[in-house]
Amino acid sequence: IEIRIIAASFLACKLIHI
C-alpha cells in the first residue's frame, strides 16, 4: 500500500461525505 493511494482514498471518502 502506498501513501498516495491512502491519501487519494481518504480525499475521495471525504469528498463523498461532503
PDB file of N, CA, C, O and CB in Angstrom:
ATOM      1  N   ILE A   1       0.858  -1.194   0.000  1.00  0.00           N
ATOM      2  CA  ILE A   1       0.000   0.000   0.000  1.00  0.00           C
ATOM      3  C   ILE A   1       0.892   1.243   0.000  1.00  0.00           C
ATOM      4  O   ILE A   1       1.824   1.358   0.797  1.00  0.00           O
ATOM      5  CB  ILE A   1      -0.970   0.006   1.242  1.00  0.00           C
ATOM      6  N   GLU A   2       0.586   2.170  -0.913  1.00  0.00           N
ATOM      7  CA  GLU A   2       1.391   3.394  -0.972  1.00  0.00           C
ATOM      8  C   GLU A   2       0.661   4.549  -0.301  1.00  0.00           C
ATOM      9  O   GLU A   2      -0.568   4.579  -0.238  1.00  0.00           O
ATOM     10  CB  GLU A   2       1.725   3.755  -2.432  1.00  0.00           C
ATOM     11  N   ILE A   3       1.443   5.495   0.197  1.00  0.00           N
ATOM     12  CA  ILE A   3       0.843   6.650   0.877  1.00  0.00           C
ATOM     13  C   ILE A   3      -0.072   7.404  -0.078  1.00  0.00           C
ATOM     14  O   ILE A   3      -1.120   7.906   0.326  1.00  0.00           O
ATOM     15  CB  ILE A   3       1.938   7.597   1.428  1.00  0.00           C
ATOM     16  N   ARG A   4       0.326   7.482  -1.355  1.00  0.00           N
ATOM     17  CA  ARG A   4      -0.502   8.221  -2.324  1.00  0.00           C
ATOM     18  C   ARG A   4      -1.874   7.595  -2.454  1.00  0.00           C
ATOM     19  O   ARG A   4      -2.882   8.297  -2.534  1.00  0.00           O
ATOM     20  CB  ARG A   4       0.180   8.267  -3.696  1.00  0.00           C
ATOM     21  N   ILE A   5      -1.911   6.273  -2.475  1.00  0.00           N
ATOM     22  CA  ILE A   5      -3.202   5.584  -2.585  1.00  0.00           C
ATOM     23  C   ILE A   5      -4.052   5.872  -1.359  1.00  0.00           C
ATOM     24  O   ILE A   5      -5.253   6.120  -1.474  1.00  0.00           O
ATOM     25  CB  ILE A   5      -3.001   4.060  -2.753  1.00  0.00           C
ATOM     26  N   ILE A   6      -3.435   5.840  -0.190  1.00  0.00           N
ATOM     27  CA  ILE A   6      -4.169   6.104   1.048  1.00  0.00           C
ATOM     28  C   ILE A   6      -4.692   7.530   1.042  1.00  0.00           C
ATOM     29  O   ILE A   6      -5.846   7.771   1.395  1.00  0.00           O
ATOM     30  CB  ILE A   6      -3.272   5.863   2.285  1.00  0.00           C
ATOM     31  N   ALA A   7      -3.849   8.479   0.641  1.00  0.00           N
ATOM     32  CA  ALA A   7      -4.257   9.886   0.611  1.00  0.00           C
ATOM     33  C   ALA A   7      -5.396  10.079  -0.379  1.00  0.00           C
ATOM     34  O   ALA A   7      -6.371  10.768  -0.078  1.00  0.00           O
ATOM     35  CB  ALA A   7      -3.065  10.797   0.241  1.00  0.00           C
ATOM     36  N   ALA A   8      -5.279   9.475  -1.560  1.00  0.00           N
ATOM     37  CA  ALA A   8      -6.322   9.612  -2.574  1.00  0.00           C
ATOM     38  C   ALA A   8      -7.631   9.022  -2.056  1.00  0.00           C
ATOM     39  O   ALA A   8      -8.695   9.618  -2.230  1.00  0.00           O
ATOM     40  CB  ALA A   8      -5.899   8.920  -3.894  1.00  0.00           C
ATOM     41  N   SER A   9      -7.555   7.857  -1.421  1.00  0.00           N
ATOM     42  CA  SER A   9      -8.753   7.214  -0.896  1.00  0.00           C
ATOM     43  C   SER A   9      -9.380   8.069   0.196  1.00  0.00           C
ATOM     44  O   SER A   9     -10.600   8.216   0.257  1.00  0.00           O
ATOM     45  CB  SER A   9      -8.423   5.817  -0.357  1.00  0.00           C
ATOM     46  N   PHE A  10      -8.534   8.633   1.064  1.00  0.00           N
ATOM     47  CA  PHE A  10      -9.032   9.488   2.144  1.00  0.00           C
ATOM     48  C   PHE A  10      -9.716  10.722   1.580  1.00  0.00           C
ATOM     49  O   PHE A  10     -10.803  11.094   2.022  1.00  0.00           O
ATOM     50  CB  PHE A  10      -7.888   9.900   3.079  1.00  0.00           C
ATOM     51  N   LEU A  11      -9.074  11.358   0.600  1.00  0.00           N
ATOM     52  CA  LEU A  11      -9.664  12.561  -0.002  1.00  0.00           C
ATOM     53  C   LEU A  11     -10.976  12.224  -0.683  1.00  0.00           C
ATOM     54  O   LEU A  11     -11.951  12.965  -0.556  1.00  0.00           O
ATOM     55  CB  LEU A  11      -8.694  13.200  -1.012  1.00  0.00           C
ATOM     56  N   ALA A  12     -11.010  11.114  -1.402  1.00  0.00           N
ATOM     57  CA  ALA A  12     -12.235  10.714  -2.101  1.00  0.00           C
ATOM     58  C   ALA A  12     -13.356  10.468  -1.089  1.00  0.00           C
ATOM     59  O   ALA A  12     -14.488  10.906  -1.296  1.00  0.00           O
ATOM     60  CB  ALA A  12     -11.989   9.440  -2.960  1.00  0.00           C
ATOM     61  N   CYS A  13     -13.048   9.783  -0.018  1.00  0.00           N
ATOM     62  CA  CYS A  13     -14.053   9.490   1.013  1.00  0.00           C
ATOM     63  C   CYS A  13     -14.553  10.786   1.632  1.00  0.00           C
ATOM     64  O   CYS A  13     -15.750  10.944   1.872  1.00  0.00           O
ATOM     65  CB  CYS A  13     -13.469   8.560   2.108  1.00  0.00           C
ATOM     66  N   LYS A  14     -13.630  11.716   1.891  1.00  0.00           N
ATOM     67  CA  LYS A  14     -14.013  12.995   2.490  1.00  0.00           C
ATOM     68  C   LYS A  14     -14.914  13.771   1.540  1.00  0.00           C
ATOM     69  O   LYS A  14     -15.901  14.377   1.957  1.00  0.00           O
ATOM     70  CB  LYS A  14     -12.765  13.828   2.845  1.00  0.00           C
ATOM     71  N   LEU A  15     -14.558  13.745   0.247  1.00  0.00           N
ATOM     72  CA  LEU A  15     -15.378  14.469  -0.730  1.00  0.00           C
ATOM     73  C   LEU A  15     -16.770  13.853  -0.800  1.00  0.00           C
ATOM     74  O   LEU A  15     -17.764  14.569  -0.921  1.00  0.00           O
ATOM     75  CB  LEU A  15     -14.711  14.453  -2.128  1.00  0.00           C
ATOM     76  N   ILE A  16     -16.843  12.522  -0.723  1.00  0.00           N
ATOM     77  CA  ILE A  16     -18.144  11.848  -0.782  1.00  0.00           C
ATOM     78  C   ILE A  16     -18.986  12.247   0.434  1.00  0.00           C
ATOM     79  O   ILE A  16     -20.189  12.479   0.307  1.00  0.00           O
ATOM     80  CB  ILE A  16     -17.964  10.298  -0.839  1.00  0.00           C
ATOM     81  N   HIS A  17     -18.359  12.326   1.604  1.00  0.00           N
ATOM     82  CA  HIS A  17     -19.104  12.705   2.809  1.00  0.00           C
ATOM     83  C   HIS A  17     -19.577  14.149   2.706  1.00  0.00           C
ATOM     84  O   HIS A  17     -20.628  14.504   3.239  1.00  0.00           O
ATOM     85  CB  HIS A  17     -18.236  12.517   4.072  1.00  0.00           C
ATOM     86  N   ILE A  18     -18.796  14.982   2.016  1.00  0.00           N
ATOM     87  CA  ILE A  18     -19.214  16.386   1.832  1.00  0.00           C
ATOM     88  C   ILE A  18     -20.368  16.403   0.835  1.00  0.00           C
ATOM     89  O   ILE A  18     -20.893  17.471   0.517  1.00  0.00           O
ATOM     90  CB  ILE A  18     -18.015  17.293   1.328  1.00  0.00           C
TER      91      ILE A  18
END
